[in-house]
Amino acid sequence: MRRLISLFVAGLVAMSLLAQHKTLRQWGFATGIFDTGTYNAITDVPGVTVGHVTCIEGDSIRTGVTAIVPHQGNIFHNKVPAAICVGNGFGKLAGVTQVRELGNIETPIVLTNTLSVAAGIEGLVRYTLAQPGNENVRSVNAVVGETNDGGLNKIQQLHVTPQMVIEAINRAHGGPVEQGCVGAGTGTVCFGFKGGIGTSSRVLPQSLGGYTIGVLAQTNYGGILEIDGVQVGQRLGKFAYSDHVNRSQDADGSCMMVVVTDAPLDTRNLERVAKRAMMGLAKTGGIASNGSGDYVIALSVAPQNLIPIDAKRLTTTVLANDEMSPLFAATIEATAEALWNSLFMADTMTGYRGKRVEALPVNRVLDLLRHR
């Protein structure tokens, strides 16, 4: 009961803090050429929901779980076309080999910390087995991504439990998505500032298909921060390899990016979309360093292309290659903005052993953007 109360209080604190923040776009900087969806979030893609469990306890626990649910049916019975891009493989993405082999996913996607991947797998397995119609299932390919929050969080305590994973899935909802220091982004660090969860979306004009692309990211990576073409990290004197100029800033870390679209794509073109999300990371100054686990999971939730478990043959409608370029551009835009939003929506946090990570100095950054 004490743990549940602590999680509830942490959720209220997170919502209160986030209410004080604005995304980059809400500050008046609308990056890119395409419009966003209603919520500028991954939930603008029809049927997609997101849930968080945020764990803030005492002076050492700063972690959590984020769940992305691609559609509201039985995912194991109606699998989702998917692909994965590995930008840099220093990470523990569970389920990757089966997704690459079969080209689909059969569970929600869970994000958490590095040492809690096992809890994520168990939670997804238990959730899947509990769904009506899955009583005789004997194999579940749980998809769990991670970044390492072991600076602010006492990660060795293995605080995340399978029940928290199930709770995050059950909390998943559409509409606005909580960003910043929530869920799997509670204890993360990005470009030396407080990172977290960020999301964004793009809607193509009808003349280009009218499709929606949504991105959600868990940011814990480094490099030389760039925002909308402005060299923010250099101007602030806080960037990788700056030890001879100011002070050293580690470039290592990780980034998990989930891209979902309602465009009818097969696994081959979803992999091409996933590669473009890495271009979005590059636009922010990320370098996919040696010690960084940078992964993209791309899904298509077009209803006509979901894969029934008992299908003998599949008849699908997919976009031709020549129709892909607008989706590529929209993916790059939405990914970059999701990554920037994770910084703008995060708060300064103090955690394990007194480590303090400052939030992005928003007013200074806005001044740099206005006077570029």
C-alpha positions, 0 to 999 in steps of 0.5 A: 500500500505504501508503494502504491501511495508513493507512486500516486503522489509521484504522479500528482507531483509530476503532473503539477510540475509538467503543467508549468512547462511548455513544449518548443512549439508552445513557446512559438517555435513551430519547426518543420513544414508539416502540421501536427495532429491535435495533441502533437503526440503519438496518440494522434495516430488513431487507436494509439495510447500511452501510459506511465508509471513514475517511481520517485521514492526517497532520495535514491529512486528516480525511474519508471515505466512507459507503455505504448499500446498500438491498438485497442484490440488483442494485439497477440491475435492481431499483430502489427507490422513492425521494423527496427533500426539499430543506430548504435547497439549498446543496449538491451532491446528485448524482442528484436530478433523476432521482430526482424524475422517475422516483421511484426510485434504482438505486445505493447511496447514497454520502455524502462531502465536498463536493469528492469528489462527482465521485469518488463518482459515478465509484465508483458508476458503476464499481461498477454496471457491474461487477455481473453483468448490467450489462455493457451499461448505458449510463446510471447515476444515481449518488446522492451526497450531501455536507457540507463538512469543509473546516475539519478536512480539507484538502478541496482535496487531493481525497483521496477516490478512486473506489476508496474508494467501491467499498471502502465499498460492499463493506465494507457490513454489517448489524448495529451501525453505526459512528457518530461520527468515521467515514466521511463524518462523519470531519471534520464539525462540528455545533453547533460540536461534533464531528459525524459519522455518527449512526443510529437506528430505530423499529419501529411496534407491530403494531397500527400496521403493525409497520413499521421506519424507519431513519435515518442522518445525516451531521451538519455543521450549526448552530443552537441545540442542543436535546436532548430539549427541553432548551436545551443550546446556550444553557445551554452558551453555544455557539450561533448568533448568540451573539457578543454574549453569548459568542462567535460560532458559525456556523449554516451547514453541511449535513446529509444524512439517509437514511430507509429503511423496509420499509413499502410506500410510493410516491414520493409518500408517501416525499416526505411521509416525507422532509419529516418528517425535516426536522422531526426536524432542527428538534427538535435546534435545526437551522435550515437556514440560508442556507449549509446544504445540508439534504437527505433521501433516503427509500426504501422497500425493501418487496420487493413494490414493487421495480421490475424493470428489464424490467417492462412494467406494475407492480402495487404495494401501497401504504399508504393516506394515512390510515395514514401518520401513525404513520410520520411520527411514527416518522421524526421520532423516529428522525431526531432521535435519529440526529442526537443520536447523531452528537454523543454518539459523536464524539471531539474532533479536531484537523486541518488547520492545527491546527484543533481541534473539541471533542466534545460535553461529554457529562457536562455535557449529561447533567447538564442532561438529568437536572436539567431 
